[in-house]
Amino acid sequence: MHDDLKSADSLSQLGAHHSNSHAKVLAWDNNDLLITSLNWLSASAPNNLVEIYHEIGVYVQGWDVAKDFIKVFRSL
């Protein structure tokens, strides 16, 4: 699974230095992971569907998915 995560283009941009990614990641246990563009402290997500700029995110739940993501992220 680690090789699959390392090969994903979006993950290769998530390095801590000189990142081109706008993603924010929240993992609260080994099995739950949220990846989003939302700035949790400085932005509010509009509930108006006609706004041209929207935040996007994906919630992933699976056995050790967050644990594996963190392990790969730290190895970048």
mmCIF file of the N, C-alpha and C atoms, coordinates in Angstrom:
data_MODEL
# 
_entry.id   MODEL 
# 
loop_
_atom_site.group_PDB 
_atom_site.id 
_atom_site.type_symbol 
_atom_site.label_atom_id 
_atom_site.label_alt_id 
_atom_site.label_comp_id 
_atom_site.label_asym_id 
_atom_site.label_entity_id 
_atom_site.label_seq_id 
_atom_site.pdbx_PDB_ins_code 
_atom_site.Cartn_x 
_atom_site.Cartn_y 
_atom_site.Cartn_z 
_atom_site.occupancy 
_atom_site.B_iso_or_equiv 
_atom_site.pdbx_formal_charge 
_atom_site.auth_seq_id 
_atom_site.auth_comp_id 
_atom_site.auth_asym_id 
_atom_site.auth_atom_id 
_atom_site.pdbx_PDB_model_num 
ATOM 1   N N  . MET A 1 1  ? 0.813   -1.193 0.000  1.00 0.00 ? 1  MET A N  1 
ATOM 2   C CA . MET A 1 1  ? 0.000   0.000  0.000  1.00 0.00 ? 1  MET A CA 1 
ATOM 3   C C  . MET A 1 1  ? 0.858   1.259  0.000  1.00 0.00 ? 1  MET A C  1 
ATOM 4   N N  . HIS A 1 2  ? 1.988   1.228  0.665  1.00 0.00 ? 2  HIS A N  1 
ATOM 5   C CA . HIS A 1 2  ? 2.836   2.411  0.734  1.00 0.00 ? 2  HIS A CA 1 
ATOM 6   C C  . HIS A 1 2  ? 3.321   2.834  -0.643 1.00 0.00 ? 2  HIS A C  1 
ATOM 7   N N  . ASP A 1 3  ? 3.666   1.889  -1.499 1.00 0.00 ? 3  ASP A N  1 
ATOM 8   C CA . ASP A 1 3  ? 4.126   2.226  -2.837 1.00 0.00 ? 3  ASP A CA 1 
ATOM 9   C C  . ASP A 1 3  ? 3.025   2.908  -3.631 1.00 0.00 ? 3  ASP A C  1 
ATOM 10  N N  . ASP A 1 4  ? 1.775   2.458  -3.454 1.00 0.00 ? 4  ASP A N  1 
ATOM 11  C CA . ASP A 1 4  ? 0.657   3.093  -4.134 1.00 0.00 ? 4  ASP A CA 1 
ATOM 12  C C  . ASP A 1 4  ? 0.505   4.535  -3.688 1.00 0.00 ? 4  ASP A C  1 
ATOM 13  N N  . LEU A 1 5  ? 0.638   4.788  -2.393 1.00 0.00 ? 5  LEU A N  1 
ATOM 14  C CA . LEU A 1 5  ? 0.497   6.150  -1.887 1.00 0.00 ? 5  LEU A CA 1 
ATOM 15  C C  . LEU A 1 5  ? 1.634   7.040  -2.363 1.00 0.00 ? 5  LEU A C  1 
ATOM 16  N N  . LYS A 1 6  ? 2.838   6.520  -2.394 1.00 0.00 ? 6  LYS A N  1 
ATOM 17  C CA . LYS A 1 6  ? 3.977   7.317  -2.832 1.00 0.00 ? 6  LYS A CA 1 
ATOM 18  C C  . LYS A 1 6  ? 3.864   7.704  -4.297 1.00 0.00 ? 6  LYS A C  1 
ATOM 19  N N  . SER A 1 7  ? 3.229   6.875  -5.102 1.00 0.00 ? 7  SER A N  1 
ATOM 20  C CA . SER A 1 7  ? 3.154   7.155  -6.525 1.00 0.00 ? 7  SER A CA 1 
ATOM 21  C C  . SER A 1 7  ? 2.051   8.142  -6.883 1.00 0.00 ? 7  SER A C  1 
ATOM 22  N N  . ALA A 1 8  ? 1.160   8.428  -5.971 1.00 0.00 ? 8  ALA A N  1 
ATOM 23  C CA . ALA A 1 8  ? 0.067   9.355  -6.262 1.00 0.00 ? 8  ALA A CA 1 
ATOM 24  C C  . ALA A 1 8  ? 0.614   10.764 -6.410 1.00 0.00 ? 8  ALA A C  1 
ATOM 25  N N  . ASP A 1 9  ? 0.271   11.434 -7.514 1.00 0.00 ? 9  ASP A N  1 
ATOM 26  C CA . ASP A 1 9  ? 0.785   12.779 -7.775 1.00 0.00 ? 9  ASP A CA 1 
ATOM 27  C C  . ASP A 1 9  ? 0.450   13.750 -6.656 1.00 0.00 ? 9  ASP A C  1 
ATOM 28  N N  . SER A 1 10 ? -0.757  13.698 -6.137 1.00 0.00 ? 10 SER A N  1 
ATOM 29  C CA . SER A 1 10 ? -1.152  14.647 -5.097 1.00 0.00 ? 10 SER A CA 1 
ATOM 30  C C  . SER A 1 10 ? -0.320  14.469 -3.838 1.00 0.00 ? 10 SER A C  1 
ATOM 31  N N  . LEU A 1 11 ? 0.043   13.252 -3.501 1.00 0.00 ? 11 LEU A N  1 
ATOM 32  C CA . LEU A 1 11 ? 0.828   13.027 -2.292 1.00 0.00 ? 11 LEU A CA 1 
ATOM 33  C C  . LEU A 1 11 ? 2.276   13.445 -2.476 1.00 0.00 ? 11 LEU A C  1 
ATOM 34  N N  . SER A 1 12 ? 2.783   13.360 -3.678 1.00 0.00 ? 12 SER A N  1 
ATOM 35  C CA . SER A 1 12 ? 4.176   13.736 -3.888 1.00 0.00 ? 12 SER A CA 1 
ATOM 36  C C  . SER A 1 12 ? 4.376   15.232 -3.701 1.00 0.00 ? 12 SER A C  1 
ATOM 37  N N  . GLN A 1 13 ? 3.308   16.002 -3.720 1.00 0.00 ? 13 GLN A N  1 
ATOM 38  C CA . GLN A 1 13 ? 3.393   17.443 -3.539 1.00 0.00 ? 13 GLN A CA 1 
ATOM 39  C C  . GLN A 1 13 ? 3.186   17.861 -2.092 1.00 0.00 ? 13 GLN A C  1 
ATOM 40  N N  . LEU A 1 14 ? 2.978   16.940 -1.191 1.00 0.00 ? 14 LEU A N  1 
ATOM 41  C CA . LEU A 1 14 ? 2.638   17.286 0.178  1.00 0.00 ? 14 LEU A CA 1 
ATOM 42  C C  . LEU A 1 14 ? 3.834   17.400 1.111  1.00 0.00 ? 14 LEU A C  1 
ATOM 43  N N  . GLY A 1 15 ? 5.024   17.508 0.575  1.00 0.00 ? 15 GLY A N  1 
ATOM 44  C CA . GLY A 1 15 ? 6.192   17.655 1.427  1.00 0.00 ? 15 GLY A CA 1 
ATOM 45  C C  . GLY A 1 15 ? 6.109   18.918 2.274  1.00 0.00 ? 15 GLY A C  1 
ATOM 46  N N  . ALA A 1 16 ? 6.764   18.906 3.396  1.00 0.00 ? 16 ALA A N  1 
ATOM 47  C CA . ALA A 1 16 ? 6.694   20.033 4.320  1.00 0.00 ? 16 ALA A CA 1 
ATOM 48  C C  . ALA A 1 16 ? 7.413   21.267 3.782  1.00 0.00 ? 16 ALA A C  1 
ATOM 49  N N  . HIS A 1 17 ? 8.377   21.088 2.900  1.00 0.00 ? 17 HIS A N  1 
ATOM 50  C CA . HIS A 1 17 ? 9.147   22.212 2.384  1.00 0.00 ? 17 HIS A CA 1 
ATOM 51  C C  . HIS A 1 17 ? 8.835   22.442 0.914  1.00 0.00 ? 17 HIS A C  1 
ATOM 52  N N  . HIS A 1 18 ? 8.642   23.687 0.525  1.00 0.00 ? 18 HIS A N  1 
ATOM 53  C CA . HIS A 1 18 ? 8.405   24.084 -0.862 1.00 0.00 ? 18 HIS A CA 1 
ATOM 54  C C  . HIS A 1 18 ? 7.231   23.327 -1.479 1.00 0.00 ? 18 HIS A C  1 
ATOM 55  N N  . SER A 1 19 ? 6.162   23.234 -0.759 1.00 0.00 ? 19 SER A N  1 
ATOM 56  C CA . SER A 1 19 ? 4.994   22.492 -1.224 1.00 0.00 ? 19 SER A CA 1 
ATOM 57  C C  . SER A 1 19 ? 4.183   23.313 -2.217 1.00 0.00 ? 19 SER A C  1 
ATOM 58  N N  . ASN A 1 20 ? 3.668   22.652 -3.234 1.00 0.00 ? 20 ASN A N  1 
ATOM 59  C CA . ASN A 1 20 ? 2.751   23.272 -4.179 1.00 0.00 ? 20 ASN A CA 1 
ATOM 60  C C  . ASN A 1 20 ? 1.316   22.900 -3.868 1.00 0.00 ? 20 ASN A C  1 
ATOM 61  N N  . SER A 1 21 ? 1.107   22.170 -2.811 1.00 0.00 ? 21 SER A N  1 
ATOM 62  C CA . SER A 1 21 ? -0.219  21.679 -2.465 1.00 0.00 ? 21 SER A CA 1 
ATOM 63  C C  . SER A 1 21 ? -0.938  22.649 -1.546 1.00 0.00 ? 21 SER A C  1 
ATOM 64  N N  . HIS A 1 22 ? -2.235  22.714 -1.721 1.00 0.00 ? 22 HIS A N  1 
ATOM 65  C CA . HIS A 1 22 ? -3.079  23.541 -0.863 1.00 0.00 ? 22 HIS A CA 1 
ATOM 66  C C  . HIS A 1 22 ? -3.828  22.664 0.141  1.00 0.00 ? 22 HIS A C  1 
ATOM 67  N N  . ALA A 1 23 ? -3.506  21.389 0.181  1.00 0.00 ? 23 ALA A N  1 
ATOM 68  C CA . ALA A 1 23 ? -4.250  20.424 0.995  1.00 0.00 ? 23 ALA A CA 1 
ATOM 69  C C  . ALA A 1 23 ? -3.935  20.560 2.475  1.00 0.00 ? 23 ALA A C  1 
ATOM 70  N N  . LYS A 1 24 ? -4.962  20.333 3.267  1.00 0.00 ? 24 LYS A N  1 
ATOM 71  C CA . LYS A 1 24 ? -4.822  20.221 4.715  1.00 0.00 ? 24 LYS A CA 1 
ATOM 72  C C  . LYS A 1 24 ? -5.283  18.824 5.084  1.00 0.00 ? 24 LYS A C  1 
ATOM 73  N N  . VAL A 1 25 ? -4.574  18.185 5.989  1.00 0.00 ? 25 VAL A N  1 
ATOM 74  C CA . VAL A 1 25 ? -4.877  16.801 6.351  1.00 0.00 ? 25 VAL A CA 1 
ATOM 75  C C  . VAL A 1 25 ? -5.186  16.730 7.834  1.00 0.00 ? 25 VAL A C  1 
ATOM 76  N N  . LEU A 1 26 ? -6.259  16.039 8.163  1.00 0.00 ? 26 LEU A N  1 
ATOM 77  C CA . LEU A 1 26 ? -6.641  15.807 9.551  1.00 0.00 ? 26 LEU A CA 1 
ATOM 78  C C  . LEU A 1 26 ? -6.841  14.310 9.735  1.00 0.00 ? 26 LEU A C  1 
ATOM 79  N N  . ALA A 1 27 ? -6.060  13.721 10.628 1.00 0.00 ? 27 ALA A N  1 
ATOM 80  C CA . ALA A 1 27 ? -6.192  12.302 10.964 1.00 0.00 ? 27 ALA A CA 1 
ATOM 81  C C  . ALA A 1 27 ? -6.394  12.217 12.462 1.00 0.00 ? 27 ALA A C  1 
ATOM 82  N N  . TRP A 1 28 ? -7.484  11.606 12.897 1.00 0.00 ? 28 TRP A N  1 
ATOM 83  C CA . TRP A 1 28 ? -7.761  11.580 14.334 1.00 0.00 ? 28 TRP A CA 1 
ATOM 84  C C  . TRP A 1 28 ? -7.618  10.202 14.953 1.00 0.00 ? 28 TRP A C  1 
ATOM 85  N N  . ASP A 1 29 ? -7.378  9.207  14.159 1.00 0.00 ? 29 ASP A N  1 
ATOM 86  C CA . ASP A 1 29 ? -7.015  7.879  14.648 1.00 0.00 ? 29 ASP A CA 1 
ATOM 87  C C  . ASP A 1 29 ? -6.383  7.131  13.480 1.00 0.00 ? 29 ASP A C  1 
ATOM 88  N N  . ASN A 1 30 ? -6.122  5.876  13.625 1.00 0.00 ? 30 ASN A N  1 
ATOM 89  C CA . ASN A 1 30 ? -5.460  5.116  12.560 1.00 0.00 ? 30 ASN A CA 1 
ATOM 90  C C  . ASN A 1 30 ? -6.328  4.904  11.333 1.00 0.00 ? 30 ASN A C  1 
ATOM 91  N N  . ASN A 1 31 ? -7.641  5.039  11.476 1.00 0.00 ? 31 ASN A N  1 
ATOM 92  C CA . ASN A 1 31 ? -8.557  4.623  10.417 1.00 0.00 ? 31 ASN A CA 1 
ATOM 93  C C  . ASN A 1 31 ? -9.349  5.750  9.767  1.00 0.00 ? 31 ASN A C  1 
ATOM 94  N N  . ASP A 1 32 ? -9.182  6.987  10.214 1.00 0.00 ? 32 ASP A N  1 
ATOM 95  C CA . ASP A 1 32 ? -9.980  8.100  9.697  1.00 0.00 ? 32 ASP A CA 1 
ATOM 96  C C  . ASP A 1 32 ? -9.074  9.243  9.261  1.00 0.00 ? 32 ASP A C  1 
ATOM 97  N N  . LEU A 1 33 ? -9.335  9.747  8.048  1.00 0.00 ? 33 LEU A N  1 
ATOM 98  C CA . LEU A 1 33 ? -8.482  10.755 7.440  1.00 0.00 ? 33 LEU A CA 1 
ATOM 99  C C  . LEU A 1 33 ? -9.350  11.723 6.646  1.00 0.00 ? 33 LEU A C  1 
ATOM 100 N N  . LEU A 1 34 ? -9.093  13.009 6.798  1.00 0.00 ? 34 LEU A N  1 
ATOM 101 C CA . LEU A 1 34 ? -9.782  14.038 6.028  1.00 0.00 ? 34 LEU A CA 1 
ATOM 102 C C  . LEU A 1 34 ? -8.729  14.854 5.302  1.00 0.00 ? 34 LEU A C  1 
ATOM 103 N N  . ILE A 1 35 ? -8.870  14.972 3.993  1.00 0.00 ? 35 ILE A N  1 
ATOM 104 C CA . ILE A 1 35 ? -7.972  15.788 3.178  1.00 0.00 ? 35 ILE A CA 1 
ATOM 105 C C  . ILE A 1 35 ? -8.839  16.859 2.533  1.00 0.00 ? 35 ILE A C  1 
ATOM 106 N N  . THR A 1 36 ? -8.498  18.119 2.763  1.00 0.00 ? 36 THR A N  1 
ATOM 107 C CA . THR A 1 36 ? -9.349  19.205 2.296  1.00 0.00 ? 36 THR A CA 1 
ATOM 108 C C  . THR A 1 36 ? -8.524  20.430 1.930  1.00 0.00 ? 36 THR A C  1 
ATOM 109 N N  . SER A 1 37 ? -9.135  21.353 1.219  1.00 0.00 ? 37 SER A N  1 
ATOM 110 C CA . SER A 1 37 ? -8.498  22.631 0.912  1.00 0.00 ? 37 SER A CA 1 
ATOM 111 C C  . SER A 1 37 ? -8.946  23.716 1.885  1.00 0.00 ? 37 SER A C  1 
ATOM 112 N N  . LEU A 1 38 ? -9.879  23.402 2.761  1.00 0.00 ? 38 LEU A N  1 
ATOM 113 C CA . LEU A 1 38 ? -10.434 24.382 3.698  1.00 0.00 ? 38 LEU A CA 1 
ATOM 114 C C  . LEU A 1 38 ? -9.392  24.827 4.717  1.00 0.00 ? 38 LEU A C  1 
ATOM 115 N N  . ASN A 1 39 ? -9.235  26.129 4.876  1.00 0.00 ? 39 ASN A N  1 
ATOM 116 C CA . ASN A 1 39 ? -8.394  26.697 5.927  1.00 0.00 ? 39 ASN A CA 1 
ATOM 117 C C  . ASN A 1 39 ? -9.243  26.758 7.185  1.00 0.00 ? 39 ASN A C  1 
ATOM 118 N N  . TRP A 1 40 ? -9.053  25.829 8.081  1.00 0.00 ? 40 TRP A N  1 
ATOM 119 C CA . TRP A 1 40 ? -9.933  25.655 9.231  1.00 0.00 ? 40 TRP A CA 1 
ATOM 120 C C  . TRP A 1 40 ? -10.060 26.903 10.090 1.00 0.00 ? 40 TRP A C  1 
ATOM 121 N N  . LEU A 1 41 ? -8.989  27.653 10.280 1.00 0.00 ? 41 LEU A N  1 
ATOM 122 C CA . LEU A 1 41 ? -9.030  28.800 11.186 1.00 0.00 ? 41 LEU A CA 1 
ATOM 123 C C  . LEU A 1 41 ? -9.252  30.132 10.489 1.00 0.00 ? 41 LEU A C  1 
ATOM 124 N N  . SER A 1 42 ? -9.026  30.216 9.186  1.00 0.00 ? 42 SER A N  1 
ATOM 125 C CA . SER A 1 42 ? -9.091  31.517 8.531  1.00 0.00 ? 42 SER A CA 1 
ATOM 126 C C  . SER A 1 42 ? -10.131 31.618 7.431  1.00 0.00 ? 42 SER A C  1 
ATOM 127 N N  . ALA A 1 43 ? -10.855 30.575 7.149  1.00 0.00 ? 43 ALA A N  1 
ATOM 128 C CA . ALA A 1 43 ? -11.843 30.622 6.072  1.00 0.00 ? 43 ALA A CA 1 
ATOM 129 C C  . ALA A 1 43 ? -13.141 29.986 6.529  1.00 0.00 ? 43 ALA A C  1 
ATOM 130 N N  . SER A 1 44 ? -14.187 30.441 5.925  1.00 0.00 ? 44 SER A N  1 
ATOM 131 C CA . SER A 1 44 ? -15.474 29.805 6.193  1.00 0.00 ? 44 SER A CA 1 
ATOM 132 C C  . SER A 1 44 ? -15.995 29.244 4.879  1.00 0.00 ? 44 SER A C  1 
ATOM 133 N N  . ALA A 1 45 ? -16.551 28.087 4.937  1.00 0.00 ? 45 ALA A N  1 
ATOM 134 C CA . ALA A 1 45 ? -17.101 27.459 3.739  1.00 0.00 ? 45 ALA A CA 1 
ATOM 135 C C  . ALA A 1 45 ? -18.464 28.073 3.447  1.00 0.00 ? 45 ALA A C  1 
ATOM 136 N N  . PRO A 1 46 ? -18.630 28.716 2.294  1.00 0.00 ? 46 PRO A N  1 
ATOM 137 C CA . PRO A 1 46 ? -19.922 29.315 1.976  1.00 0.00 ? 46 PRO A CA 1 
ATOM 138 C C  . PRO A 1 46 ? -20.961 28.238 1.688  1.00 0.00 ? 46 PRO A C  1 
ATOM 139 N N  . ASN A 1 47 ? -22.174 28.485 2.106  1.00 0.00 ? 47 ASN A N  1 
ATOM 140 C CA . ASN A 1 47 ? -23.248 27.546 1.787  1.00 0.00 ? 47 ASN A CA 1 
ATOM 141 C C  . ASN A 1 47 ? -24.051 28.036 0.593  1.00 0.00 ? 47 ASN A C  1 
ATOM 142 N N  . ASN A 1 48 ? -23.521 29.009 -0.115 1.00 0.00 ? 48 ASN A N  1 
ATOM 143 C CA . ASN A 1 48 ? -24.143 29.560 -1.301 1.00 0.00 ? 48 ASN A CA 1 
ATOM 144 C C  . ASN A 1 48 ? -23.563 28.845 -2.527 1.00 0.00 ? 48 ASN A C  1 
ATOM 145 N N  . LEU A 1 49 ? -24.379 28.117 -3.251 1.00 0.00 ? 49 LEU A N  1 
ATOM 146 C CA . LEU A 1 49 ? -23.895 27.312 -4.376 1.00 0.00 ? 49 LEU A CA 1 
ATOM 147 C C  . LEU A 1 49 ? -23.523 28.132 -5.601 1.00 0.00 ? 49 LEU A C  1 
ATOM 148 N N  . VAL A 1 50 ? -23.842 29.432 -5.628 1.00 0.00 ? 50 VAL A N  1 
ATOM 149 C CA . VAL A 1 50 ? -23.481 30.242 -6.787 1.00 0.00 ? 50 VAL A CA 1 
ATOM 150 C C  . VAL A 1 50 ? -22.102 30.879 -6.639 1.00 0.00 ? 50 VAL A C  1 
ATOM 151 N N  . GLU A 1 51 ? -21.476 30.734 -5.491 1.00 0.00 ? 51 GLU A N  1 
ATOM 152 C CA . GLU A 1 51 ? -20.113 31.232 -5.302 1.00 0.00 ? 51 GLU A CA 1 
ATOM 153 C C  . GLU A 1 51 ? -19.199 30.525 -6.300 1.00 0.00 ? 51 GLU A C  1 
ATOM 154 N N  . ILE A 1 52 ? -18.260 31.254 -6.884 1.00 0.00 ? 52 ILE A N  1 
ATOM 155 C CA . ILE A 1 52 ? -17.381 30.612 -7.871 1.00 0.00 ? 52 ILE A CA 1 
ATOM 156 C C  . ILE A 1 52 ? -16.226 29.858 -7.230 1.00 0.00 ? 52 ILE A C  1 
ATOM 157 N N  . TYR A 1 53 ? -15.886 30.190 -5.987 1.00 0.00 ? 53 TYR A N  1 
ATOM 158 C CA . TYR A 1 53 ? -14.794 29.502 -5.304 1.00 0.00 ? 53 TYR A CA 1 
ATOM 159 C C  . TYR A 1 53 ? -15.354 28.638 -4.193 1.00 0.00 ? 53 TYR A C  1 
ATOM 160 N N  . HIS A 1 54 ? -15.047 27.383 -4.237 1.00 0.00 ? 54 HIS A N  1 
ATOM 161 C CA . HIS A 1 54 ? -15.509 26.452 -3.215 1.00 0.00 ? 54 HIS A CA 1 
ATOM 162 C C  . HIS A 1 54 ? -14.327 25.656 -2.681 1.00 0.00 ? 54 HIS A C  1 
ATOM 163 N N  . GLU A 1 55 ? -14.443 25.263 -1.453 1.00 0.00 ? 55 GLU A N  1 
ATOM 164 C CA . GLU A 1 55 ? -13.461 24.361 -0.866 1.00 0.00 ? 55 GLU A CA 1 
ATOM 165 C C  . GLU A 1 55 ? -13.897 22.938 -1.200 1.00 0.00 ? 55 GLU A C  1 
ATOM 166 N N  . ILE A 1 56 ? -12.940 22.044 -1.226 1.00 0.00 ? 56 ILE A N  1 
ATOM 167 C CA . ILE A 1 56 ? -13.254 20.654 -1.528 1.00 0.00 ? 56 ILE A CA 1 
ATOM 168 C C  . ILE A 1 56 ? -12.485 19.761 -0.558 1.00 0.00 ? 56 ILE A C  1 
ATOM 169 N N  . GLY A 1 57 ? -13.046 18.616 -0.274 1.00 0.00 ? 57 GLY A N  1 
ATOM 170 C CA . GLY A 1 57 ? -12.376 17.693 0.626  1.00 0.00 ? 57 GLY A CA 1 
ATOM 171 C C  . GLY A 1 57 ? -12.887 16.281 0.433  1.00 0.00 ? 57 GLY A C  1 
ATOM 172 N N  . VAL A 1 58 ? -12.142 15.356 0.988  1.00 0.00 ? 58 VAL A N  1 
ATOM 173 C CA . VAL A 1 58 ? -12.540 13.960 0.926  1.00 0.00 ? 58 VAL A CA 1 
ATOM 174 C C  . VAL A 1 58 ? -12.275 13.324 2.288  1.00 0.00 ? 58 VAL A C  1 
ATOM 175 N N  . TYR A 1 59 ? -13.250 12.571 2.759  1.00 0.00 ? 59 TYR A N  1 
ATOM 176 C CA . TYR A 1 59 ? -13.123 11.821 4.003  1.00 0.00 ? 59 TYR A CA 1 
ATOM 177 C C  . TYR A 1 59 ? -12.869 10.371 3.629  1.00 0.00 ? 59 TYR A C  1 
ATOM 178 N N  . VAL A 1 60 ? -11.820 9.792  4.206  1.00 0.00 ? 60 VAL A N  1 
ATOM 179 C CA . VAL A 1 60 ? -11.456 8.408  3.908  1.00 0.00 ? 60 VAL A CA 1 
ATOM 180 C C  . VAL A 1 60 ? -11.459 7.625  5.207  1.00 0.00 ? 60 VAL A C  1 
ATOM 181 N N  . GLN A 1 61 ? -12.166 6.506  5.198  1.00 0.00 ? 61 GLN A N  1 
ATOM 182 C CA . GLN A 1 61 ? -12.180 5.627  6.362  1.00 0.00 ? 61 GLN A CA 1 
ATOM 183 C C  . GLN A 1 61 ? -11.814 4.225  5.899  1.00 0.00 ? 61 GLN A C  1 
ATOM 184 N N  . GLY A 1 62 ? -10.852 3.641  6.564  1.00 0.00 ? 62 GLY A N  1 
ATOM 185 C CA . GLY A 1 62 ? -10.422 2.294  6.225  1.00 0.00 ? 62 GLY A CA 1 
ATOM 186 C C  . GLY A 1 62 ? -9.364  1.834  7.207  1.00 0.00 ? 62 GLY A C  1 
ATOM 187 N N  . TRP A 1 63 ? -9.169  0.554  7.256  1.00 0.00 ? 63 TRP A N  1 
ATOM 188 C CA . TRP A 1 63 ? -8.233  -0.028 8.206  1.00 0.00 ? 63 TRP A CA 1 
ATOM 189 C C  . TRP A 1 63 ? -6.833  0.557  7.996  1.00 0.00 ? 63 TRP A C  1 
ATOM 190 N N  . ASP A 1 64 ? -6.313  1.281  8.972  1.00 0.00 ? 64 ASP A N  1 
ATOM 191 C CA . ASP A 1 64 ? -4.968  1.875  8.993  1.00 0.00 ? 64 ASP A CA 1 
ATOM 192 C C  . ASP A 1 64 ? -4.707  2.878  7.872  1.00 0.00 ? 64 ASP A C  1 
ATOM 193 N N  . VAL A 1 65 ? -5.726  3.427  7.237  1.00 0.00 ? 65 VAL A N  1 
ATOM 194 C CA . VAL A 1 65 ? -5.506  4.372  6.143  1.00 0.00 ? 65 VAL A CA 1 
ATOM 195 C C  . VAL A 1 65 ? -4.805  5.636  6.641  1.00 0.00 ? 65 VAL A C  1 
ATOM 196 N N  . ALA A 1 66 ? -5.198  6.162  7.783  1.00 0.00 ? 66 ALA A N  1 
ATOM 197 C CA . ALA A 1 66 ? -4.542  7.356  8.320  1.00 0.00 ? 66 ALA A CA 1 
ATOM 198 C C  . ALA A 1 66 ? -3.130  7.033  8.791  1.00 0.00 ? 66 ALA A C  1 
ATOM 199 N N  . LYS A 1 67 ? -2.973  5.914  9.420  1.00 0.00 ? 67 LYS A N  1 
ATOM 200 C CA . LYS A 1 67 ? -1.650  5.478  9.884  1.00 0.00 ? 67 LYS A CA 1 
ATOM 201 C C  . LYS A 1 67 ? -0.695  5.348  8.702  1.00 0.00 ? 67 LYS A C  1 
ATOM 202 N N  . ASP A 1 68 ? -1.158  4.721  7.616  1.00 0.00 ? 68 ASP A N  1 
ATOM 203 C CA . ASP A 1 68 ? -0.325  4.551  6.428  1.00 0.00 ? 68 ASP A CA 1 
ATOM 204 C C  . ASP A 1 68 ? -0.024  5.898  5.766  1.00 0.00 ? 68 ASP A C  1 
ATOM 205 N N  . PHE A 1 69 ? -1.023  6.776  5.694  1.00 0.00 ? 69 PHE A N  1 
ATOM 206 C CA . PHE A 1 69 ? -0.825  8.097  5.096  1.00 0.00 ? 69 PHE A CA 1 
ATOM 207 C C  . PHE A 1 69 ? 0.252   8.871  5.853  1.00 0.00 ? 69 PHE A C  1 
ATOM 208 N N  . ILE A 1 70 ? 0.154   8.890  7.169  1.00 0.00 ? 70 ILE A N  1 
ATOM 209 C CA . ILE A 1 70 ? 1.123   9.616  7.996  1.00 0.00 ? 70 ILE A CA 1 
ATOM 210 C C  . ILE A 1 70 ? 2.526   9.034  7.824  1.00 0.00 ? 70 ILE A C  1 
ATOM 211 N N  . LYS A 1 71 ? 2.619   7.736  7.767  1.00 0.00 ? 71 LYS A N  1 
ATOM 212 C CA . LYS A 1 71 ? 3.922   7.082  7.586  1.00 0.00 ? 71 LYS A CA 1 
ATOM 213 C C  . LYS A 1 71 ? 4.549   7.488  6.254  1.00 0.00 ? 71 LYS A C  1 
ATOM 214 N N  . VAL A 1 72 ? 3.758   7.481  5.189  1.00 0.00 ? 72 VAL A N  1 
ATOM 215 C CA . VAL A 1 72 ? 4.264   7.874  3.873  1.00 0.00 ? 72 VAL A CA 1 
ATOM 216 C C  . VAL A 1 72 ? 4.603   9.361  3.857  1.00 0.00 ? 72 VAL A C  1 
ATOM 217 N N  . PHE A 1 73 ? 3.741   10.195 4.421  1.00 0.00 ? 73 PHE A N  1 
ATOM 218 C CA . PHE A 1 73 ? 3.970   11.636 4.458  1.00 0.00 ? 73 PHE A CA 1 
ATOM 219 C C  . PHE A 1 73 ? 5.288   11.961 5.156  1.00 0.00 ? 73 PHE A C  1 
ATOM 220 N N  . ARG A 1 74 ? 5.544   11.317 6.263  1.00 0.00 ? 74 ARG A N  1 
ATOM 221 C CA . ARG A 1 74 ? 6.786   11.565 7.007  1.00 0.00 ? 74 ARG A CA 1 
ATOM 222 C C  . ARG A 1 74 ? 8.019   11.093 6.247  1.00 0.00 ? 74 ARG A C  1 
ATOM 223 N N  . SER A 1 75 ? 7.852   10.146 5.339  1.00 0.00 ? 75 SER A N  1 
ATOM 224 C CA . SER A 1 75 ? 8.998   9.641  4.580  1.00 0.00 ? 75 SER A CA 1 
ATOM 225 C C  . SER A 1 75 ? 9.330   10.513 3.371  1.00 0.00 ? 75 SER A C  1 
ATOM 226 N N  . LEU A 1 76 ? 8.472   11.458 3.035  1.00 0.00 ? 76 LEU A N  1 
ATOM 227 C CA . LEU A 1 76 ? 8.706   12.310 1.853  1.00 0.00 ? 76 LEU A CA 1 
ATOM 228 C C  . LEU A 1 76 ? 9.813   13.313 2.097  1.00 0.00 ? 76 LEU A C  1 
# 
